[in-house]
Amino acid sequence: MAETADCGVTNAAKWKQPAGMKSRQSALKKSSGSRVSLEKVLGITTTGGSTLTSDPNSGLIAYPAGCVIVLLHPETNKQTHIINTSRKTFSAVAFSHDGKHLVTGESGHLPCVRVWEVDGAQVAEVQSHKYGVSCVSFSTNSCYIVSVGFQHDMTVSVWDWRKASIIASNKVSSRVFAISFCQDNSYFVTAGNQHVKFWYLDVSKERRVNSTVPLIGRSGLLGDHKNSVFSGVACGRGLMASNTYCITSSGLLCLLNSSRQLEAWVHLKTTSASCLSITESLVFCGCADGVIRVFNPSNLQYISTVQRPHHLGVNLIDSLPATPGVQFPDTLALTFNSASCQLTCVYSDHSIYVWDIKDVKNTVKTYSALYHSSSVWSVEVYPKLQDPSEACLPTSSFLTCSSDGTIRLWNTRQTDLHSNLLGPDLHVLQDLLRILYVEEAAGKAGVRVLSISPDGQHLAAGDRCGNLRIFALDFLDELVKIKAHDSEVLCLEFSPASTGLKLLASASRDRLIHVFNLEKNCSLEQTLNDHSASVSAVKFTGESPEVRLVSCGADKSIYFQTAEQTSEGLRFSRSHHVVEKTTPNDMDLDWTRSHVAVGCQDRNIRVYNVETGKLKKCLEGSSSDEGALLKVHMDPSGSFLATSCSDKNITILDYESGECVASLFGHSGEFILTCPGRSKTFSAGNDCVFAVCILCSCVFVWRLDSQLSSIMRKRRGFRSTPSAQSLKRLDTR
């Protein structure tokens, strides 16, 4: 995997390894599949009622997050996960009525319908659709599964999942949004665009015929509402089992009797409605502006309205009620658990709420989670300081920024939380500590990149309009706002303490690099215009007085700059210029800060000496033959490199040998990643964890196994020894 560069520099693999490190390569022979495990997903990609379900027995909630199904225990805030090995995004999910299995549908070319055990093992699959699966459902007796394809697929199929065979199928000409089985399994109902149809199952006939038989379908008699868009459907339960309930996108709740005729309807007094959930005694209707109406299924009599969630732009540390005129997120999906009397709701801002409905007129929130509602661009882990009393944020905290115009502070292991971060709602917001809203400018909302100062006191944020903001991390107050660039800010970098300077570099799509002096009230120290295209990464390195700056960009250039003190102040001048044959997309420094690893579009990682600008070695950054490297990060010990590729893979490499240690997948699109950076750790104690942030608004937190963590801890300990310092000096040469 590792390829020695033609530059005459000693390869790190030829160095004499210190005692205790000789068994490292043998330790890495362990299967990469068990090297990492998905610990938590902070995000959701539910788009409608077909992508949210709950186990009627245990109260377990299931929803998609890209190529992962999250199984959430709301009482404990614990998650387990099902990862789609086909790497296609989940588009539908449903529990079996006994709670033992899940059925999922996916999007993409030739998607499969898969059946999983709750522990994540796949037990069956069938491929009958061409473009995607919009809805799936188990029959009430859990013997059959119904799947409906996307609009252009136009197929509805019934299959015996234990035999993995399709027993009945037919065409459906309309777009379908929802599906529901009747209580006695004799038929199921689909609802969609000008479409409510009853499909009847002749089980005895289907068992006599080995091939697929046509499904028998009968349209509902909708009268004046035949041209409506039906966004939800549910078959009655208990005494109301012969009825069928539908909801229209215009805000009507309709009741169809056993003859498929529209018997009654009621207006929900809302601008739109999207989802439906039913019990023997209640009908829940999810509407716009966070409204959930509750009706009696026997006569559609109004009972009450469930408490609305937070308003848009909510401040978590402010206990004041919402002022008149504020907006609320729309309700997207509902699922009710009869055993615990809990209603789970997903809203359009990607938030999840669980309501206790024991007293339907006095609902109580038991769980909530507020996730990013748009693409996440950057993740920064709060550093572990030598003096914990100087820390502004709790241990294990990290920050994310997104196109939704927010910066969010997370802590998945809340211990020793600071009182200034706690809000009155934190007892049900177990992961999210703060939401910081960044004002929108020129119609371009979104924060593009974050960076935390080495002393843990300040946060720098660059947005899509070219603005640079600096916040104090103790209360997240904005200290400085600078119109730094003419285009979006792509990277930010604080100078490390070893340089003896307090500088901040910002680089943008406008090809400029600005260097600001934090000791002079963030005044502009210098502007570097060497690049002729977007600057993708910039790094400070060196020790005072030899301070250096390295940058790379879309012009395929890597510039090495050296700082000098002049009468006009600090000035960086070009010392080396390297032009690659392929575009460098990102880079990171090794533990000695004397070499920079550059991730390139051809999926190779090229390691350069910062002082000489010469190529030291080249590593293969991905095992795939497709895509380009997007991000490169070195772990704190300098043992491993993590790379993200546009083919949706993450690869962890041994930095010395180039051997692939682990490969991760499960993401639904291009993504960026971060490892615990210099003097950073993701959790207190001995855990070594890194987070992966993807562009579908979800943040994935993965845990490294104990063996990899042990290697990293031993290497960090070795760095402080005299032999490590001599090795560092040798490496610098």
N, C-alpha and C positions, 0 to 999 in steps of 0.2 A: 504493500500500500504506500509506504513512504518512498519518495524518490529523491535521491541525493542531488542537490543542485550543483551546477558547474561553476562554483565560485571559490573553491579552495578553502572554505571555512569548515572547521571540524564539526562533524555531525554530532548532535547531542546523544545519539544512540551509541557512539563510540566512547563516551566518557566512562570512567570507572564508577560504577554505582556504589553508593555508600552502604554500610552494613544495614541489614534490615530491609533493603530495597530489592534484593536479588530475586525474591519470590514473586515480584510484582507481575511479571509477564505470565507466570503460571497461574496466578490468581485471576488474570483476565480471560482465561480460557473458558470460564463459566458461560453458559448460554446467555446471550444478550436479552432474550425474552424475559428473564427473571431479574434483570438488572434494575429495572425501574417499575414503579407502579403508579397508577393514577390515583392521587389522593383526594383531590377536590376539583370541581368545575364551578367556576363563578360566572355563570351565564346561562342563557336559555335561548333556543331558536324556535320555540313554539309559535306557530302562525295561525292556528285555529283550533277548533274543538277536537279534530282528529289527531292532534299531537300532544294531548294531555290525558292521562288515565290514572286510576288509583285502584289498588287492591281492595276489594270489598271486605276482606277479612282482617288484614293487618294494618291497613291505613297507609301502606307504602305508596308513594307518588312517583310516577314515571313520566319523564319528558325528555325531548331530544336537545342535545347541545352539539350541533355539527354531526360528526360521525359517531357520537357517543350517546347512549341512553343513560340518563342520570336516574338512579333509584334513591329517592330522598326519604329519610325518616324525619318528619318535621318535629317530632317530640324531642329528638336528640341532636338535630342538625347534622346527622351522619349521612354520608353518601356511599353507595356502591355504584359500579359502572359496568355497562355492556359496550364494548368497542366493536364497531363494524369492521371486520377484516377485509371487506371489499373496498373500504375507504370511500364509500358513497354516503351522502348525507341522508340521515333519517328524515322521512317526510310524514310518517304516520306510526302510531303505537297504540296498543290496546292490551289490557290484562285479560286473562281467562277468568271465568267467574269463580273458579276455585282458588285463584291467586297463585297457582303453581307455575304458570307460563306467561310469556309475553309474545305478542306477534308484532312485527315491525314491517313497515314498507319503506322504500328508499327511492331517491330520485337519481336520474342519470340514465345512460344508455343500458338497455336490457336489465332493469332492476329486478331484485328478488324480494319475495315475501319470506321472512324468516321467523322461525319459532325458537324462542330461547327459554331456558330455565332461568329462574330468578337469580341464580348464582352466576349467570353469564355464559353458561354452556349452550351452544347452538344444537338443537335437536332435529330440526327439519328446515328445508327451504324448497321453494318452487319458483320458477321463472316463467311468468305468463304475460307480462306487460312489456312494452317497448320503451317508454319514455319516463315513467315514474308512477308511483303509487300514491294516490291522494287519500284513501281511507282504508282501514282494515278493522275487522271485528271478529271476535270469537262468537260462535253460537252459544246460547244459554247453557247447553249441556257440555260445552267445550269440545265437541267432536268435530266441528267444522269451522272453517275460516272463510270469510268473504273479503275479497280485495277489489278495489275499484281503481282503475288507472287514471292518469291525467287526462285532460280534456281531449288531446289529440290521440290518445291511446284508445279511448271509447270502448273499454272492455270491463265487464264485471264478471268475476270468477268465484266459484265456490270450490273449495278443495278439502279433501280429507288429509289433514296435516300429518297424521301418523303414518299414512301410506305415501305421503308426498306426491299425491296425484290429484289433478283437477277433475272433478266429477260433473260440474255443470258450468256453463258459461254463456254469455250473451253480449250483445252490443248495447251501449248506452250513448245516445247522441249528444247529451248535455254535459256540462261541467258539474261534477258531483262534489259537494262539500262535506256531507255527513252521511252516516250509515247507522242503523240500529236494528237489532234482532228482537223479535217478539218473544214473549215469555215462554211459549210452548214450542219454539223452534220451527214452526210451520212456515214462517215467512220472515223476510227482513225488508226494510224500507230504506231507500236512498233519497236524498234531497239535494237539490242544486239549482242551477240556473233554469227557471221555468220548468222545474222538474220535481215531482214527488211520485215515486214509483214503488209498488209493492211487488216483491219477487217471491214466488212460491216454490218450496222445495218438495219434490216427490222423492223421498228418501228410498222407498222400496224400489222404484223404477231405476234410480241411479245406481243402486247396488246390483241390479240384475244386468246392467250394461257396463262393459269394461271401458268403453270410450266415453269421452265427454259428451253430455247431453245438453240440449238447449235449456236455458233458464226460462221459466214462464213469468212474464212481467205484465202488470196491470197498472195503469196510471191512476193517480188519485183524482177524484172529481172535485176540482178546486173552485169552480164557478167563476166569479169575477176576479179571483186572485190567481188565475192560471198563468199570468205573465209575470208573477213576482219571482224574486230571487230568494230561494229558501236556503238559509245559511246553517240551519240546525234541525235535527229530527231526533225524536226519542219515542220508543214504544212504551205504552203504559205498563204499570206494575200493579200487582195485587188485584183489587176489585176493578181497576181501570185498565186491565190487561188488553181489552179489545180495542182500546182507543190508541190513536197515534197523534203525537203533538209535534207541530212544526213551528219554526220561527222564521220570519222574513227579514231581509236586510233593511226594509223600510220601517220595521218596528211593530210587526203584528205577531201575536201568538194565536195559532190556529189549532183547532181540534178536529180530527177526522175520526168518524165512527168505524164500526166493523165492516161497513159497506163501502169504505174508502171515500165517503162523502164528507165534505166540509160541513160540520154541524154547528160550530161556533167559532168566533174569533174575538180578540180583544186587543185594543191599541195599548202599547206599552208606554206611551207618552215619552218617546225618545226619538232622536234623529235617526238612529240606526240600531240594529241588533245583530249579534253575530253567533251566539252559542246558546246551548240548551242542556239542562241536566234535570233528571226527574227521579223522584222516589214514589212510594205508594201514597204519600200524603202531600207532597210538595212538588211544584214545578219552578225551577230557577231559570231566569232569562237574563243572559248577559247582554248589556246594552252599552251605548256610547257614554262617555263622560264618567266612567267608573260606576255606573248604575247597574244594580242587579235586582230585578223585580221577582217577587215570590207570589205564586198563585196556587189556588186549590185545583187539583187535577180533575175533580168531578164536575165542576161548573165554571172553571176559569175565574173564580172570584178572587179579587186582589186581597193579599194577606199583609204584606209589608215590603219594605225595601231594605236590602242588606246595607250595612254601613259602607260608605265609600272609602277607597284607599287614600294615600297621601295625594296631595295636589302636585302638579308639575312644578318643578323648581323648589321642592321642599327643602328646608334646612333641618337636618337631623338633630341639631342641638337646640332648636327653638321649639318650645312646647306650646306656642301660641296657635290657636285654631286658624284654619284657612280663611282669608278675607274674601268678601263677596267678589264675584267676577273671575276668580282663579279657575284654571282649567284642570280637569282630571284625566288620567289616561283611560282609553276605552278598554272594555272587557273583551278579551280574545277567546278565552277557553275556560270551561268549568268542569269540575268533576266532584261528585259527592260521595262520601263514605258513610254508609248507614250505620256501621258498627260504632263509630266514634262520633257521629253527628257532626262531621267536619266538612266544610265546603272549601275546596281549593280553587283559587282563581289566578289566572295569568292575565296581565294587562299589557297594553300596547307599548308601554315604556320598558318592557322586559322585567317587570317586577312580579313576584309570586306572593300571594297572601293565602293564609289558611284561617278560616273563620269557624268558630264554634257556634253551631246552629241549634243547640239544645233549646234555647229560647229564641225562636225565629224573629221575634220583635225586639230582641236585645242581643244582637250578635257581638261576640268578643273575638278579637284577633289573638291567635295563639302562635303564629309564625309569620314572618315576612322576610323577603330578600329583594333588594333593589340592585339590579345589574345594569351594565351599560346597554344602551338601546341602539348603538351604532358601532361602527368599526373601531376596534381598540388599536392604538398605534404604538404605545410605549409602556413599558413596565420598569419601575425602579424600586429596588429593594433597599430598605433603610439600613445604613451601615451599623455594624456592631462596634461601638466606641470603647476605647480603653477605660474611660471613666464613665460607668453607666449613669451616674448622676447628671451628666451633661446631655443625656439623650432627650430629644424633644418628643420622640414617638416611642411606643412600646416595642419591645423585642418582637421580631417576626413580622413587623409591619412592612407593607409595600404599597406603592402608589401606581395608579394606572391613569391614562388619559385617552380620550376618545373623540370621535367625530360628533358625538352628541353634545360637545361643549362643556364637559365636566372633567374634573380631576377627582378621583376617588381614592380614599385611604382605606386599606383593608388590613385585617388581622385575623387569620384563620385559627390562631391559638391565643385567645385573649387571656393574658396574664399580666398583672401589674399595669392595668390601663390607667392612663393619665386622666384626671378629672376634667381637664379642659376639653377632652375629646369625647366625653360621654354625653349622650343625649338621653332624654326620658324614654326613648323608644328602643334603647339598645338591648333590652332583655329579649326582644324578638328579632333583632337585627344582629345575628351572631357573628357575621363576618365583616360587615361594612361599618366603619367608624365615622367617616365624614364624606360629604359631597361638596365639592367646591365648584361653583358655576362660574365659567369664564364668559364674559360678555361677547356677544356676536358682533362682528364687524363686516360691513360690505357684503352681507349675505353669506359669508364663508364661516360657518360655525365649525368649531373643532380645534382641539389641542393636539399638536402633531408629535411633540417630543418632550421628555422630562429628563432632568438630571439633578442629583442631590449632591450638595457640597461635601467634601471629605469630613468636615467637622460635624456633619449632621444637623446644621442649623438652618440651612437655606435650601429652597427648591426653585430651580429654574424651569420655566415652561415656555416653549415656542409654539405659536399657533399657525394656522394656514394663511393668515394675512401678513405674516412677517413680523408680528409683535413678539417681543421678549419680555416676560414677566418674571420677577423674583419674589418669592413668598418666604415669610418667616415660618418655619415648620412648627413652632410651639403652638400657635393659634391659627396657622394658615392664613395670615393677613398678608395682603399684597403690599410690598414695599416699593417696588420699582416697576414701571412699565415703559418700555423703549420701543419705538418704531424702528426696528433694526434692519429689516430687509424689505425688498419689494415683492418677494414671493414667500411661499411657506418655508418655515424653518425646518430643516431636516435633521440637524444634529446639534447637541449641546455638550460641552465638556468643561468641567472644573479642573483647574490645575491641582495635582496632588500635593500633599504637605511636603514631600521630598524636594520640590522645586524651590521652596522658600518664598513662593509668590502666591497671591490670591487673584487668579485670573479666571475668566470665563470666556470660552470661545463659542461662537454661534456660526453655523454654516447653513446655507440656504440653496434653494433651487435657482436663485439669482447669481450663482457661482462665486459669491463673495464669502470670505471668512472674516468676522469681526472679533477682535480680542478686547475684552473689557477688563478694567482694573477695579476689583471690588474694594480695594483699599482707598480708592479715590472716588467714592460714591458712584461706582459703576460707570466711570467715564470711559470713552472710547480710546483705547491705547494705540490700536493699529488696525488697518483693513488690508487684508491680503487678497489680491485678485489674480493669482497665478492660474487658477483653473479656468477653463473655457466652457465648462458645463456644470451641471448640478454637482454639489459637493455632498457625498454620501456619508462620510465619516471623518472625524477629527479627533486626535489624541495628543495630550501633553505627556512628556516623559523627561527623564534626566534629573540630575540633582544640582542644586545651586552651587556654583553659578552657571553650569552647563545645562541650560533648559532647552528642550527641543519640542517641536510641534510637527506631527505627521498628519497628512490629509490625503484622501483619495476621492475620486469623483467619476462621473459618467464620461469624462473625456479620456478615460483609460490611463490617467496619470496618477502617480503617487509622489507627493512632494514632501521632502524632509527639510524642515526649517530649523535654524539655530538662533537663539535669542542673544542679543548683545545690549549692554547698557550704553546709551549714547546721551548726549546733552539734551536731546529732545525726549528722552525716556527710553523705555524698553522697545527694541525693534527686532523683529524676526526677519531673517534673510535666508534665501534658499541655499541649501548646502548640497542637496542631491535631488535629481529628478529622474524617476523611473516611468517609462511608458510600457504598458502591458499590451499584449495582443487581444486581451479580453477585458471586459469592464469589471473593475473591483467594486463590489457592492457594500462591503462592510469590513471592519478590521478590529482587532483587539491586541493588547500588549500581553506578553508573557509575564511570569512572576518576577523576572529580573528587570522588566521594563526596558530591556535592551534590544528586544526583538519584537516585531509586529507581525501578527498573522493576518493575512488579507484574504477574505473570501471572494472568489471571482465567479464570473458568469459561467465559466466552463467547469464548474463544480470542483475546482482545485483550490487548495489553501496554500498560498505562497508566503513563506516566512522570510522577512528581510531584517538585516542588521540596521538598527536605527542610526548608528554613528556613521557607518560606511555606505549605507544604501544598497548593499549587495545582497543578492538572493542567497539564503542559507540552505533551504530545503523546500520541497514541494510535497504536500500531502493530498491524498484523494479525499475530498470532503464529503462525498456521498457515494453510496453503493449503487445508486440508480444511474441509468444512462440518459435520463431526461431531466429537464428543469435547470435552474441556476441557483447557486447559493445566495441566500438573501441576508442572513445574519451569521456572525461568528462571535462566540464568547468563550473566554478562558475561565476555568474555575479558579478560586482563590489560591489553590496550592500550585497551580501550573501543571497539574497532572493530566487534565483532560480538556479537550475542546468540544464544544457543542455547536453544531451547525444546523441551520434550517434551510430547507430547499423548497423551491416552488412546486415540487411534486408532492407536497404535503407530508414530507418525512422530516424527522429530526434525527440526527446522527450524533452519537457521543464517541469521540476518538481519543485514543491514547496519544498525547502530544509528542512523545518521543519516538514511538514506533509507527504511528499512523494507523494502528489496528483499530477496527470498529469494535467498540465495547458494547454499545447498545443502539438500537434503532427504535424510534417511537413513531406512532401514527395514531390517527383518530380525529384529525382536524379536517374541517370542511372547506378550507380555502387557503390562500397564501397567509403566512403568519410571520410574526417576529418572536424572538425569544430573549430571555435574559437569565443569566446565571448570577448567583451571589457574587458580586464584584469584589474589588480589592478591599480587604478587611471587612467584607460583608458576609453575613450568614443569614439564612432564611428562617432559622428557628434557634431558640436557646438550646443549650445542651449539645448533644452529639449528632443531631440530625443534619444531613446535607440535602437540601431540597432546592430545585429550581422551578421557575414558573415559565410557562409558555403562553403567549398571548396571540390569539388568532383574529383575523379580520372579520369574523362573523359575530363579534361582540362578546365573545367568551374568553375567559382566562383559565387556562389549565394549569394546575399545580401537580407536579410529579415528584415522587420520592425516590431517591437513590437507595439501593440496598446497602446493608451494613458493610459489605466488603468494599464497595467503592468508597463509601464514606470513611472507612478506616484508612484506606490508601491516601485519601485527601488529607485526613487529620495528621497522619504520620509525615506526609510531605511538608505540611505547614510547620510541623515541629522541627523538621530537619532544616528548614530555611533559616532558622535563627541560630544555627550552630556555626562555629568558625569555618568548618569545611565547606558549608554552603556559601558563605561569603566569598571564599576563595574561588569557588566554582562560578559564582556570579561575575567576579572580575575576569575570569578566563572567558566566560561566555560573552562579555562585553567586547573583548578583543576580537 
